[in-house]
Amino acid sequence: MIDIVVPSVGESISEVQVSKWLKKEGDWVASGTDIAELETEKASVQVSAPEDGILVKITKQSEEFAMVGEVIATFQPAAKPAGGATASAAATPAAAAASVAAPVASPTSSEPSRVMPAAQRVLSENQLEASQVPASGPGGRLLKEDVTKFVSQAANAIGSAATAVGAAAMEAAKAIVPEVVAAAKPSVPATSTAALGTGTGLVQQGTPNRSEEIKPMSMIRRTIASRLVQAQHSAALLTTFNEVDMQPVMTLRNKYRDAFQERHGVKLGFMSFYAKAACEALRRFPSVNAEIRGNNIVYRNYFDIGIAIGGGKGLVVPVLRNVERMSFAEIERTIGDFAAKATANKLMPEDLEGGTFTISNGGIYGSLLSTPIVNPPQSGILGLHSIQERPIALNGQVVIRPMMYLALTYDHRIIDGREAVTFLKTIKEVIEDPSRLFLEV
């Protein structure tokens, strides 16, 4: 047997949460195949099978916490079975037992039986074929009792099947015997359970449902909560607002969208314009790209911009490195890769570390206006919002334009109000006249 333990996932990380098991007890797994997904305070990591074998027992269930080095499962090395007996454990326990018990019972006829509806349900639940089960009903009908009896016989036959399937398969079969026996027992209708009333925790029909569900806070959610509270307690946060006319960027994007995608293989979105505009504003106002470190102010000569993305476990902020050197296509491609990783919970800790400034686009969710919170130790965050057509005064005329509110939350300890307002005004000017990005004016 091999103990599957929580691997070391970083110097500062001592505890993880089991996000989900990708394999079940009794599954045969090839070497290097992911069997579990662990969530740390920064990202998700996968645990893979150390060699070919069977996942015998899971000791830490989904959403439970475990320390680095703690055993979360046991694993039995084994070659892939030629006859498929062990591989069948990857299906339901009853189906695995049925394959082991093949010598005990076999169909009495090669003709297809007439399967009764109740029998078909039990067959489906246990992933069995009607041809595997002898029928005892009139006219060759397969009854529910036939299937449950067959499952029960299969469970009893596991103990004498060790020589047929090998020691590794036997270990997997022993681990699933309780489930096989439970599958063979007749189920109790929900209505009869509700009728018992006492101690079931169920409410009577017609009464309001006032139940509660308690679930542990995920590791990433814990970290988000801690850092947001830290920002509120340690920084002097203030937010300033402006609005931007998105018509010039939308016109430019529509003009070159097809040619851009054909040449670079990625769609031209708005985020590359926002990131480049932020780079220009950060270049002009270095304090927004700086951080307080003790009694010192650290100014960076590079722009690592975090892009807030909604992932499977909540909001995450992967970082684009050296955005000042990236092309529009590189920005769009990298953001797309991060979004795919976030959805699949595949972001690595190094994807989220660092960052000198953050852009959060709440507009994709319909936000009209908000005051984003700085991600410490950064000193500023740019909030983007919904693009809406609104009447504005332009050259003495009232016109309808696609407008968007901008918000800059900043640490007032190192950024003055004048700098913050002018920084946001620079973002507005660059977005409303994108040629500035290329002319550097």
WOLINBEL-V976396 format. One record per pair of residues at least 24 apart in sequence whose C-alpha atoms are under 8 Angstrom apart, sorted by the first residue. I is the first residue (numbers start at 1). J is the second residue. Records with the same first field share a line. If there is no record, write none. Layout:
I: J / J
This chain:
1: 74 / 75 / 76 / 77
2: 74 / 75 / 76 / 77
3: 71 / 72 / 73 / 74 / 75
4: 71 / 72 / 73 / 74 / 75
5: 68 / 69 / 70 / 71 / 72 / 73
6: 47 / 66 / 67 / 68 / 69 / 70 / 71 / 72
7: 47 / 68 / 69
8: 68 / 69
9: 40 / 45
13: 40 / 41 / 68
14: 67 / 68
15: 40 / 65 / 66 / 67 / 68
16: 40 / 41 / 65 / 66 / 67 / 68 / 219
17: 62 / 63 / 64 / 65 / 66 / 218 / 219
18: 60 / 61 / 62 / 63 / 64 / 65 / 66
19: 62 / 63
20: 61 / 62 / 63
21: 61 / 62
23: 55
24: 55 / 90
25: 54 / 55 / 56 / 57 / 58 / 172 / 175 / 176
26: 54 / 55 / 56 / 57 / 86 / 89 / 90 / 93 / 172 / 173 / 175 / 176
27: 54 / 55 / 56 / 86 / 87 / 88 / 89 / 90 / 91 / 172
28: 52 / 53 / 54 / 55 / 80 / 86 / 87 / 89 / 90
29: 53 / 54 / 55
39: 218 / 219 / 220
40: 219 / 220
41: 219 / 220 / 221 / 222 / 223
42: 219 / 220 / 223 / 348 / 349 / 352
43: 220 / 345 / 346 / 347 / 348 / 349 / 352
44: 345 / 346 / 347 / 348 / 349
45: 346 / 347 / 348
51: 77
52: 77 / 78 / 79 / 80
53: 77 / 78 / 79 / 80 / 168
54: 78 / 168 / 169 / 172
55: 172
56: 171 / 172 / 175
57: 175
63: 216 / 218
76: 168 / 171
77: 168
78: 168
81: 165
85: 165 / 169
86: 165 / 168 / 169 / 172
89: 172 / 173
91: 127
92: 126 / 127
93: 126 / 173 / 176 / 177 / 179 / 180
94: 126 / 127 / 151 / 154 / 155 / 179 / 180 / 183
95: 126 / 127 / 128
96: 173
97: 151 / 154 / 155 / 157 / 158 / 173 / 180
98: 128 / 150 / 151 / 154 / 155
99: 154
100: 154 / 157 / 158 / 161 / 165
101: 153 / 154 / 155 / 157 / 158 / 161
102: 154
104: 153 / 154 / 157
105: 133 / 134 / 150
106: 132 / 133 / 134
107: 131 / 132 / 133 / 134 / 135
108: 134 / 135
109: 134
113: 140 / 141 / 142
114: 140 / 141 / 142
115: 141 / 142 / 143
116: 141 / 142 / 143 / 144
118: 143 / 144
119: 143 / 144 / 145 / 146 / 147
120: 144
122: 147 / 148
123: 147
126: 183
148: 184 / 185
149: 184
151: 180 / 183 / 184
152: 180 / 181 / 184
155: 180 / 181
218: 313
220: 313 / 314
221: 313 / 314
227: 375 / 376
228: 373 / 374 / 375
230: 376
231: 373 / 374 / 375 / 376
232: 373
235: 411 / 412 / 413
236: 410 / 411 / 412 / 413
237: 373 / 374 / 409 / 410 / 411 / 412
238: 409 / 410 / 411 / 412
239: 371 / 407 / 408 / 409 / 410
240: 407 / 408 / 409 / 420 / 421
241: 405 / 406 / 407 / 408 / 421 / 424
242: 405 / 406 / 407 / 424 / 425 / 428
243: 403 / 404 / 405 / 406 / 428
244: 403 / 404 / 405 / 406 / 428 / 431 / 432
245: 401 / 402 / 403 / 404 / 428 / 431 / 432
246: 387 / 401 / 402 / 403 / 404 / 431 / 432
247: 401 / 402 / 403 / 432
248: 431 / 432 / 433 / 434
249: 273 / 431 / 432 / 433 / 434
264: 329
266: 329 / 332 / 333
267: 332
268: 328 / 329 / 332
269: 332
271: 332
272: 328 / 329 / 331 / 332
273: 328 / 431 / 434
274: 427 / 431
275: 305 / 323 / 359
276: 323 / 324 / 437
277: 426 / 427 / 430 / 431 / 437
278: 427
279: 303 / 323 / 324
280: 426 / 427 / 437
281: 423 / 424 / 426 / 427
282: 423
284: 423
285: 419 / 423
287: 379 / 414 / 415
288: 357 / 379 / 380 / 410 / 415 / 420
289: 356 / 357 / 378 / 379 / 380
290: 356 / 378 / 379
291: 356 / 377 / 378 / 379
292: 377 / 414
297: 414
300: 356
303: 355 / 356 / 357
304: 354 / 355 / 356 / 357
305: 355 / 356 / 357 / 358 / 359
306: 352 / 355 / 356 / 357 / 358 / 359
307: 335 / 358 / 359 / 360
308: 358 / 359 / 360 / 361
309: 339 / 342 / 360
310: 339 / 342 / 343
311: 339 / 342 / 343 / 344 / 345
312: 342 / 343 / 344 / 345
313: 345
316: 342 / 352
317: 352 / 358
318: 351 / 352 / 353
319: 351 / 352 / 353 / 354 / 355
320: 355
321: 355
357: 381
358: 382
359: 383 / 384
360: 384
361: 385
362: 386
363: 387
368: 405
369: 405 / 406 / 407
370: 407
371: 407 / 408 / 409
372: 407 / 408 / 409
373: 409
374: 409 / 410 / 411
379: 410 / 411 / 414 / 415
380: 408 / 409 / 410 / 411
381: 408 / 409 / 410
382: 406 / 407 / 408 / 409
383: 407 / 408 / 409
